[in-house]
Amino acid sequence: ELFSKAVDDFNAIEKEMKHVDDDELRKQLRKMQGIAKNFLTYLQQHPERMSLARRFVDYYQDRALLLVRKYQELEKTGLEAQEVQQSKWDIKQLLDKFDEAYEDQFSKVLNAQLMDLDAEMKVMKQNMAADGIQTEPPKVEPQAKCSDDLVGTIIDLADQFLNTKRK
């Protein structure tokens, strides 16, 4: 049900986008829709994560559609009044940050999966270690630095060698 709403909102924004004359707004909407498409593809492949995407679907995607429709309504009035122009500008400014919100919501859903994966890998490593299987690469000790005395001796020998060659 939630996934269907997400797809419906996505398709509605796509439809509205075709009627947006403002190039900047259309570019922003394309950017948002690109993120939304990736997000929805991920959710289709991982339906168990859908509940984690509720805020994206019920709030951000829903509000994006609402704002685009309000912008379109203002455009259709043809009015150049200051209030209309200001409202259109405000909508564009707000939508300009929606791609960040979309990415943030997608990251939160992915982070939940990554935390699950990290926990699973820790358990696997513990089980392998219990079976005597080394899961970490052996640590290599860094080579000791030459002492200052040794460096000084090498420089002295090089000087002596060079002085002998010059004679």
C-alpha positions, 0 to 999 in steps of 0.5 A: 500500500505504501509502495503503491502510494510512492509510485503514484506520487512519483508518476504524478510528479513526472506528469506535472513536470512535463507542464513546468515551463521554468527551466530551473524548476524542471531541472530540480524536479529531474534531480529529485525524481532521479533520487526517488527512482533509485530509492523506489527501485531499492524499495522494490528489491527490499520490500522489508525496508518499506516501513523505514521509508514512510517519512519519504513517502508520506511527507517529502514526496507528498509535499513535493507533489503539492508544491509543484501543483501549487506552483503550476496553479500560480503560473496559470494565473498569469499574474505578475503581482509581487505576492504571486512572484514571491510565492513562486520564488519561495516554492522554488527555493524550498524545492531546491532543498528537496533533493537533499531531503530525498538523499537523507531519507534514502541514506537512513534506509540504507544505513539501517541495512548497513548496520544489519550487515555490519552486525551479521559480519561481526557474528560471522567473524566471531564464528570463524575465529572460534573455528580457528580461521583468521579473518583479519590480515596479519599485522605487519610491524613497521620497520625501525627507523635508522638511528641518528648515529647510524645516519651520521656514520653513513653521511661521514662515510659518503663524504670520505668516499667522495673526498677520496675520489676527488684526489 
